[in-house]
Amino acid sequence: MPVQYNIVKRSNQINRKEPDKYYLSLLQKDTTDLQGLVEMISRYSTVNPPDVLAVLESLIRLVPQELAQGRGVQLGRLGSFKLTVSSEGQLRKKDVSPKNVKKINMHFRPGKSVKNELENLKFERIKEPKK
């Protein structure tokens, strides 16, 4: 099934003198929650829903713990997680400390098979209502 999109007009937030431009914007119809994933995984495997949920809940607990220990987390073909930070720059090396951290981010890098799957997506423009 193709990914649906529409076209939106956006202004340049950095340089307001630049003309507005049109961009492709993906339409997210809904969100699949944890329970939905549990049911789907259970249907496509021989594992019952409570066991699938237990494994996913463990993953939810363990990934942040591993990242906090300074380790990346590789989930096979799905991809990997690592921590990155945004911090304020300082003129002197001795002035750099954890106080300079503005934001901690968890970065996901998809595995090759996931990347390939996403690169082959088909797109379909949604019909705009007639005015």
Contacts in CASP RR format, 6 or more apart in sequence:
PFRMAT RR
TARGET T0000
AUTHOR 0000-0000-0000
METHOD contacts of the structure
MODEL  1
MPVQYNIVKRSNQINRKEPDKYYLSLLQKDTTDLQGLVEMISRYSTVNPP
DVLAVLESLIRLVPQELAQGRGVQLGRLGSFKLTVSSEGQLRKKDVSPKN
VKKINMHFRPGKSVKNELENLKFERIKEPKK
2 121 0 8 1.000
2 122 0 8 1.000
2 123 0 8 1.000
2 124 0 8 1.000
3 26 0 8 1.000
3 27 0 8 1.000
3 121 0 8 1.000
3 122 0 8 1.000
3 123 0 8 1.000
3 124 0 8 1.000
4 26 0 8 1.000
4 27 0 8 1.000
4 29 0 8 1.000
4 123 0 8 1.000
4 124 0 8 1.000
4 125 0 8 1.000
4 126 0 8 1.000
5 24 0 8 1.000
5 25 0 8 1.000
5 26 0 8 1.000
5 27 0 8 1.000
5 123 0 8 1.000
5 124 0 8 1.000
5 125 0 8 1.000
5 126 0 8 1.000
6 24 0 8 1.000
6 25 0 8 1.000
6 27 0 8 1.000
6 125 0 8 1.000
6 126 0 8 1.000
6 128 0 8 1.000
7 22 0 8 1.000
7 23 0 8 1.000
7 24 0 8 1.000
7 25 0 8 1.000
7 125 0 8 1.000
8 22 0 8 1.000
8 23 0 8 1.000
8 25 0 8 1.000
9 20 0 8 1.000
9 21 0 8 1.000
9 22 0 8 1.000
9 23 0 8 1.000
10 20 0 8 1.000
10 21 0 8 1.000
10 22 0 8 1.000
10 23 0 8 1.000
11 18 0 8 1.000
11 20 0 8 1.000
12 18 0 8 1.000
12 19 0 8 1.000
12 20 0 8 1.000
12 21 0 8 1.000
24 123 0 8 1.000
27 126 0 8 1.000
32 40 0 8 1.000
34 53 0 8 1.000
34 56 0 8 1.000
35 53 0 8 1.000
37 56 0 8 1.000
38 49 0 8 1.000
38 52 0 8 1.000
38 53 0 8 1.000
38 56 0 8 1.000
39 49 0 8 1.000
41 47 0 8 1.000
41 52 0 8 1.000
42 48 0 8 1.000
42 49 0 8 1.000
42 52 0 8 1.000
45 52 0 8 1.000
47 55 0 8 1.000
63 73 0 8 1.000
63 81 0 8 1.000
64 106 0 8 1.000
66 72 0 8 1.000
66 73 0 8 1.000
67 73 0 8 1.000
67 81 0 8 1.000
67 82 0 8 1.000
67 83 0 8 1.000
67 106 0 8 1.000
68 83 0 8 1.000
70 83 0 8 1.000
72 80 0 8 1.000
72 81 0 8 1.000
72 82 0 8 1.000
72 83 0 8 1.000
73 80 0 8 1.000
73 81 0 8 1.000
73 82 0 8 1.000
74 80 0 8 1.000
75 81 0 8 1.000
76 111 0 8 1.000
77 111 0 8 1.000
77 112 0 8 1.000
77 113 0 8 1.000
77 114 0 8 1.000
78 110 0 8 1.000
78 111 0 8 1.000
78 114 0 8 1.000
79 108 0 8 1.000
79 109 0 8 1.000
79 110 0 8 1.000
79 111 0 8 1.000
79 114 0 8 1.000
80 108 0 8 1.000
80 109 0 8 1.000
80 111 0 8 1.000
81 106 0 8 1.000
81 107 0 8 1.000
81 108 0 8 1.000
81 109 0 8 1.000
82 106 0 8 1.000
82 107 0 8 1.000
82 109 0 8 1.000
83 104 0 8 1.000
83 105 0 8 1.000
83 106 0 8 1.000
83 107 0 8 1.000
84 104 0 8 1.000
84 105 0 8 1.000
84 106 0 8 1.000
84 107 0 8 1.000
85 101 0 8 1.000
85 102 0 8 1.000
85 103 0 8 1.000
85 104 0 8 1.000
85 105 0 8 1.000
86 101 0 8 1.000
86 102 0 8 1.000
86 103 0 8 1.000
86 105 0 8 1.000
87 96 0 8 1.000
87 100 0 8 1.000
87 101 0 8 1.000
87 102 0 8 1.000
88 100 0 8 1.000
88 102 0 8 1.000
89 96 0 8 1.000
89 100 0 8 1.000
90 96 0 8 1.000
90 100 0 8 1.000
110 118 0 8 1.000
END
